[in-house]
């Protein structure tokens, strides 16, 4: 039932609500960036690595977002940079979900010493600021896309764990779970068939919000040089490259990459907040 409700929410079949408009607005932003990443070679007017010959040119009809200190078209670098951003944040969020959801489900369902140990471990990780923890892990592993995915995924495992554990504690006390136990259903079957499907709405909300936050974390790591190196385009790396030129008045080198980071993060945040508003009243009922 919950899966079907989620599908009708996404496709606009439910009554119009404020949450619905937030989801649609967020999906429009995310879909635009995804299309830009998939069709980057056809959208970008210039090679993102090669110089066009126009150094530090402001936005114009020829270069709609201007050029950088090496004469590279900023719009083309933003278009291709979206590939790195999406691949890192989506991979990291999926990895953290794959680890955090089973741990939270098992911990909340069985309880006992296992629950106390896992909760203590996750709380200790959660106590660190996300960006600081990601920087520490990336610094130990070394700069690369794969290591950045590992660093970001570790940061968000406690988020999934805490949310899923809390929901599992609530759901396992419901009558339908007690009835399943009474007819002899195994613990694995109860978790897979009766508890996990009811966690899907919460999981979708947490995933959207964690991706929104992971985008900012990815930008921070890239800004510090922990993901890509020159001349690979990436939004955070573009911010770092343009920062020294801001005092001289070359504002466009950091403005447009910064706007893209903000917009993509806003898109996923709107999806998560919109779905949360839609499902919160249903959970209360």
N, C-alpha and C positions, 0 to 999 in steps of 0.2 A: 504493500500500500504506500509506504513512504517513498519508494523508488518511483512509483507512478506519479505521486504528488510532485516530486522533484522535476520530473520530465515535463509535467504540465506547467510548472512554474517557469521553466526555461523557455518554453515555446509560447508563453503568453496566453494560455487557455484559462487560467484562474482570473478572478475579478481584479480589476485594476487597483493596485495599492501603491503606497509610497515605496515599499520594498521592491515591488516589481519594476518600477522605473529606475531604481538604483541598479538592479541587476542588468537591465537592458542597456543602460548607459555604460556600465562597466564592461559588458560583453562587446559593445561597439568599440571601445578603446582597445581592448585586448585583441579583438579580431583584426583591427587595423594594423597593429604591430605585428601580429602573426603573419598576415598577408605580406607585409613589408619584408619580413624575414624570409619567407618562402620564395618570394619573387624578387629578391634583392638584385640579381643581375639584370633584370628587366626594368626595375624602378630607378636604380642609381644611374645618374647621367654620366658619371666619370668613374674611372678606376679609383677605388678608395686608397690605394697604396701609392700610385704614381702622382707626381706633381703635374698640375695643369698649367704651371708657369705663372699663375697669378698669386703672388704671395701676400698674405694678410689683407685680402680684399674683403670689404664689408658686404653684407647681403645685397644682392642685385638680381637682375633677371638672368644673368649668366650663371651665378652661383647663389641660389636662393637663401642659403644659410652662411654664405661667405666662404673663405678659405683659411687654412691654418698657416703657421709659420713656414711650412715647407711647400705651400701652394696646393695642398690637397683639398678637394671639395669636401666641406664638412657634412653636407647633406648625404653624400655618398658614403662617408664613413659612419654616419649615424644609421643609415639603412643596413649596411653590412654588420655594424656593431650589434644590432638587434638580435642577430643570430647567436652571438656569444652569450648575451644576457639571457635570452630565453632558454638556451640549452643548459646553462649553469643553474639558473633558479628552478626550472622545472625538474631537472634531474635531481637536484639536491632535495627539493620538496618531496618528490616521489620516494627517494631513498629514506628520508626521515619518516615518512608515513609508513613505509614497509616495515621499518624497525619499531617505530613507536606504537603503532596500532596493536600488533600482537602482544607486545609487552604490557600495554595498558589493559587489554582485554583479559589476559591471563592473571595479571596482578589484581584487578578488580573482582574477578570471578572467584578465584581461589582464596585470596586474602592470606592471613597468617604471616609466617616469617618471610616467605617470598615477597609478599606485598610490602612488608616493612623495609626489606633490603632494597627492593627496586625503587620504592618511593624515596628512600633516603638518598640513593644514588642520583635519581632524577632531580630531586630538590637541590642537591649540591651543585649540579650542573646548571640548574635554573637560576641559582643565586648570582652567577656571573653575567654581566652585561653581554648580550648576544654578539655584538661586534667585537668586543674585546676577546671573547672566547674564540671567535672565528679567526681573528688576527693571530692569536697565540698558536692555534692549530696549524694555520697556513704557514706561519713562520717556521714551525718545526718540520713540516712536510716539504716545504719549498714551493716556489711559485710555479703553478701550472693549472690548467683548467680542471683536471681530474682532482688534484689536491684541494682546489677551491670548492669543488662539489662535496668532497668529504668533509671539509671544515664547516661548510654551511649546513649540511645535513645533520651533523652532530649537534649543532646549536638548536635545531628545531625538534629533535627527538623528544625532549622533555615536554614540549607543548602538546604534541600528539598523545603522549603517555598520560599526562594529567587530565586532559579532556576526555579521553576514551575510558580511563579508569573511573572517573567520576560518573560518567553515563552508565558504565557497566554496573557499578554499585547500585544505581537507581533502578536499572532495568531488571537485574536479577532478583529484585524483591517483588516484581510484579507477579500476578496470579498465573499468567500463562506460562511463566518459567517454572513455577511450583507445580503446575499441572504436567508439564513436560517431564519433570523429575519423577512425578508420581506414576507415570506410565512407563518408566524405566529408560528414558532417553539418557544417553551417555553425556558426560560433561562436554566432550568435543562437539557432539551433535547440537547440544543446547547453545554453545557459543557460536557455532557456525550458522545454525538455522534459525535460532530464535533471538539471539542478542545482536549479532553482527549486522543483520539487515536493518535493525532499528537504530544503528549507529551511523548509517549512511548520511542522513541530513546533517548531523553534527560534523561528520568527517569532511563533507563538501565545504562547509563553512570554514572549518579550521584550515583546510588546504588552501582556500582562496586567500585567507588572511595571512597565512604563513608565507605564501608566495609574495604577497605585497610587501611584507617585511624583508623577505629574502632578497628582493630587488635592491633595497637600500643597503643591505649587507654586502651584496655582490658589488655594488658601486663603490662601497668603502674599500673592499679588498682590492678591486681593480685600481682605484685611485692610489693606493699604496704600492702597487706593482706586484701583487701576489697572484694575478691571474694570467694576463697576457703581457707581452713585451712588444716594443716597436718592431715593425709598423702595423701589427694587427689592430684593427679598429675595435674599440669597446667604449661604451659610454663613460664609465668611470675613468678609464685611461685618458679619454679626451678631456675630461675635467682636469686631470692632473697636468696634461700637456698645455692646456690653455691658461692655467692659473698664473704663471709668471708674466703673461702678457696682459692681464687685466688692468694693472696700474697704468699701462700705456694707452688704455682706451680701447683695446681689442676685445670688447665685451662678448661678441658673438661666439668666440671660441669655447666659452664655458656655458653660455646661456642656453643654447639649443640642446646640448647633451644633458644639461641639468633638467631642462623641461621634459625631455623624454623619460628620464628616470622618474620624475615626479608623476607624469601622466600614466605610465605603465603601472606604477605602484598604486596610483589612485584607481585605475581600472579594476585591478584584482581586489582592492579594498572595498570598492562599491559592490562588487559581486558578493563578497563575503558578508558585508553588513546588510545588504538587501535580503539575502537568503536567511540571515539570522533574524531579521524583523519578520519575515514571512512565517518562519517556523516557530518562533518564540511563543506566539499565542496558542499554537496547536499543542506545544509541549505543556503549556500551562493548563490547557483543558484536559 
